[in-house]
Amino acid sequence: MRPGDARVIYEVLVEVRLRPGIADPQGATIERALPALDFTGVGTVRVGKAIRLTVEAGDEDGAREVATAVADRLLANPVIEDSAVTVLGVADAAARIGATP
């Protein structure tokens, strides 16, 4: 990015989940409780985490690149977790509060 290029604040969703084959005790507990609550036909429950953040970047690809780096270096344990990054779009005014100008 060159000085003077326009930057936009994007809202991004990072989803972190256990890799296939890694035991998920929280998911198993939820799955066992479902029939007792009359939920039938629901299964294969896996628990993860969703992190929403804003990223200032020149375009969506730049926002995705930064969020992916954050996920890889901080949000997910690469030994047992995978992450997926979704750029939701340009952040609304409420999400911009506290953002750097």
C-alpha positions in Angstrom: 0.0 0.0 0.0 1.4 3.4 -1.0 1.0 6.5 1.1 -2.2 8.3 0.2 -4.0 5.2 -0.9 -7.6 5.0 0.4 -8.1 2.6 3.3 -11.4 1.1 4.3 -12.4 -0.6 7.6 -13.8 -4.1 6.9 -15.7 -6.3 9.3 -14.2 -9.8 9.4 -15.4 -13.1 10.9 -12.7 -15.6 12.0 -14.1 -19.1 12.8 -11.8 -21.4 14.7 -12.7 -25.1 15.0 -11.0 -28.3 16.0 -9.4 -30.3 13.2 -11.1 -33.5 12.2 -10.1 -36.4 14.4 -9.4 -34.2 17.5 -11.7 -35.1 20.4 -14.4 -32.5 21.1 -15.7 -33.1 24.6 -18.0 -30.0 24.5 -19.5 -31.1 21.2 -20.0 -34.6 22.6 -21.8 -33.3 25.7 -24.1 -31.1 23.6 -24.8 -34.0 21.3 -25.7 -36.3 24.2 -28.1 -33.7 25.7 -30.1 -33.1 22.5 -32.4 -36.1 22.7 -33.3 -35.2 26.3 -34.5 -31.9 25.0 -36.5 -33.5 22.2 -34.1 -32.5 19.5 -34.0 -35.4 17.0 -32.1 -35.6 13.8 -29.4 -33.3 15.0 -25.9 -34.8 15.3 -22.2 -34.4 14.7 -21.9 -31.5 17.0 -18.5 -29.7 17.0 -17.8 -26.7 19.1 -15.5 -23.8 18.0 -15.2 -20.1 18.4 -16.2 -17.1 16.3 -14.2 -13.9 16.5 -15.4 -10.7 14.9 -12.9 -7.9 14.3 -12.4 -4.9 12.1 -9.4 -4.6 9.8 -8.3 -1.4 8.1 -7.0 -2.3 4.6 -7.0 -1.0 1.0 -9.3 -3.8 -0.2 -11.1 -7.0 0.8 -8.1 -9.2 -0.2 -5.8 -7.1 2.1 -8.3 -7.4 5.0 -8.5 -11.1 4.4 -4.7 -11.4 4.4 -4.3 -9.5 7.7 -7.1 -11.4 9.4 -5.6 -14.7 8.2 -2.3 -13.8 9.7 -3.9 -12.8 13.0 -5.8 -16.2 13.0 -2.7 -18.2 12.2 -0.4 -16.4 14.7 -2.8 -15.7 17.6 -6.3 -17.0 17.4 -5.9 -20.7 16.4 -3.6 -23.4 17.7 -2.2 -24.8 14.4 -1.6 -28.2 16.0 -5.2 -28.9 16.7 -7.3 -26.2 15.1 -8.2 -24.8 11.7 -9.5 -21.3 11.0 -11.6 -19.8 8.3 -11.7 -16.1 7.5 -14.8 -14.4 6.0 -14.8 -10.7 5.1 -18.3 -9.6 5.9 -18.0 -6.2 4.2 -17.3 -2.6 5.0 -17.8 -2.0 8.7 -20.8 0.2 9.7 -20.3 3.4 11.7 -20.8 1.6 15.1 -18.0 -0.8 14.3 -15.7 2.1 13.5 -15.8 3.7 16.9 -12.3 3.5 18.3 -10.8 2.7 14.9 -7.7 4.6 13.9 -8.3 7.5 11.5 
